[in-house]
Amino acid sequence: MRFADYFSNRRRPVISFEVFPPKTPKAMEQLNAALPRLVALRPSYMTVTYGAFGTTQERTLEIAARIRREHSLETASHLTCVGATRAQIDAILARLESSGIENIVALRGDPPLGEERFVPPEGGFAHASELVAHIRERGGFGLAVAGYPEKHLEAPDLDTDLGFLERKVAAGADVVITQLFYDNRDYFAFVEKARSRGITVPIVPGLLSIQSYQQIVRITSMCGSKIPAALRERLEAAGEDVAKVREVGVEWTVDQCRELLGAGVPGIHFYVLNRPAPMEAIVHALTASGHWPG
Ligand code: FAD
């Protein structure tokens, strides 16, 4: 089933989980143990991120195919423009198709570590919109693209960034998944601005439950999302107590979910970082308060 079908046929918000391809055998074992627990929470589909280098890229395809095969759950593969020619992208699309994967999260990708600007590969694509147009012309896949409620780091301002989001959608994206954010007001304002520009596709909020203070400071500085003062205070009060930090993270995400679901969002995309426990706690709390749509 393609993205557009999930959202047009939905009776409830569409829940998706994002996992990443592990780099070590131990981390792969952890993911293998996490998958049945995540599947048991009954997301509509899972997405698998795409790394910047060869081996993790291979694993993206393997894991996306395996979740589909072994857990009978639809998967979407992320795909970036990094380091690939059109012919290489076409070869990946053919492999995805032969594995039965029907959906792609199409991205430009980040510049490699140490480089400030993204340099388009020779014979490849410079922007996600070009990748989207290419895949749409080929046919065969549902397509999601990234949206940035607090603007993409490289964009001079949100309006300029939204102009490029408009192009991605015009090129053929079925759905927008947002970058993680911790203040729902940023998401609501973003959706309003997107709608006023005529972007009509579903805009799905992306949420990450904080698991460690250092980690979230690193992630938010890399992706340009802010940590609201009230959340920062609670995290600082938790200090070195890892369990307490995770508890704060879950509570904050649950509160975000309650407000978002109450406002009628089309779905929620959870960045689960391969860890089932916080996701289980979130689902448990939302089920108890009658908010979980699963
Ligand atoms: P684009 O839409 O191409 O935009 C990138 C920048 O260029 C923006 O500043 C935009 O304003 C600007 N721009 C766009 N079009 C033009 C144009 N025509 N002319 C001039 N400027 C333009 N990264 C990974 O490596 N692997 C993943 O699996 C992955 N998954 C992600 C999933 C989600 C839901 C999100 C939100 C991000 C993900 N990322 C992933 C990160 C993403 O690759 C980076 O944020 C990247 O820097 C931008 O990708 P994009 O697809 O948004 O690029």
Boltz pocket constraint, residues with backbone or C-beta under 6 A from the ligand:
constraints:
  - pocket:
      binder: B
      contacts: [[A, 48], [A, 49], [A, 50], [A, 51], [A, 52], [A, 78], [A, 79], [A, 80], [A, 105], [A, 106], [A, 107], [A, 108], [A, 109], [A, 110], [A, 111], [A, 126], [A, 127], [A, 128], [A, 129], [A, 145], [A, 146], [A, 147], [A, 152], [A, 153], [A, 154], [A, 155], [A, 160], [A, 161], [A, 164], [A, 168], [A, 177], [A, 178], [A, 179], [A, 180], [A, 206]]
      max_distance: 6.0
